[in-house]
Amino acid sequence: MSATVLAVIGNPRPESRTHHIARTLAAELRRALGAPASDLDEVDLAPLGSRVLDYDDTTVAHEVERVLAAEVLVVASPTYKATYSGLLKAFLDRVGTGALTGSAVPVLLGGAPNHALAVDAHFTPLLAELGAATPTRGLFVLESQLGALDQTAAAFADRWARWLAP
Ligand SMILES: Cc1cc2nc3c(=O)[nH]c(=O)nc-3n(C[C@H](O)[C@H](O)[C@H](O)COP(=O)(O)O)c2cc1C
């Protein structure tokens, strides 16, 4: 059981806590799947910024191709207005309907516990629309629970890796 695991970080701010969560969960999934680590294992949207709206931008087009090629995606965003960030949505609007062929895990970081279901209610349907298999619950991380992230990510990976494997 092995797979390419790619993290997509949809936070407009670079090196955010969302980024850390995505890296941590992707690393745990690689461990659980027996997949090698790689320097090319994430697509960070922060440095791309408004370029995601430029359909002539070849760097963004290349990042879309990497997303299409991934076998397991960890797609992470801060919770913005009870859903995901607009930056992430603008980037994913470049992925054709049904174009993803692997699996995906939606991940939200948020400050409000009453928005925990947003990951399953709003984020999972977006990834399914793009074609990804979404066999897991989404992961909603409360800011107040970030201290337990390592254990949370390891437990999530141990529980779900075999459902995400190609
Ligand atoms: C524009 C904006 C909208 C937000 N909306 C929500 C929200 O609806 N629900 C929530 O729980 N947190 C909301 N937050 C808080 C962020 O989700 C929270 O600060 C997040 O943990 C930040 O992640 P980061 O440290 O990776 O940037 C919002 C923050 C911003 C900047």
The ligand as an ORCA input file, in Angstrom:
! r2SCAN-3c Opt
* xyz 0 1
  C     -12.067     36.562      6.867
  C     -12.118     35.592      8.000
  C     -13.276     34.892      8.237
  C     -13.340     33.956      9.279
  N     -14.487     33.252      9.475
  C     -14.521     32.281     10.424
  C     -15.678     31.477     10.601
  O     -16.692     31.660      9.948
  N     -15.646     30.479     11.529
  C     -14.529     30.232     12.307
  O     -14.538     29.298     13.092
  N     -13.413     30.992     12.165
  C     -13.390     32.013     11.247
  N     -12.273     32.778     11.083
  C     -11.131     32.507     11.920
  C     -10.149     31.601     11.184
  O     -10.740     30.449     10.678
  C      -9.107     31.201     12.176
  O      -8.468     32.338     12.669
  C      -8.147     30.271     11.547
  O      -7.794     29.396     12.556
  C      -6.929     30.974     11.044
  O      -6.041     30.041     10.504
  P      -4.530     30.437     10.235
  O      -3.889     30.660     11.575
  O      -3.979     29.259      9.492
  O      -4.551     31.688      9.385
  C     -12.213     33.733     10.095
  C     -11.046     34.468      9.862
  C     -10.991     35.394      8.837
  C      -9.709     36.152      8.608
*
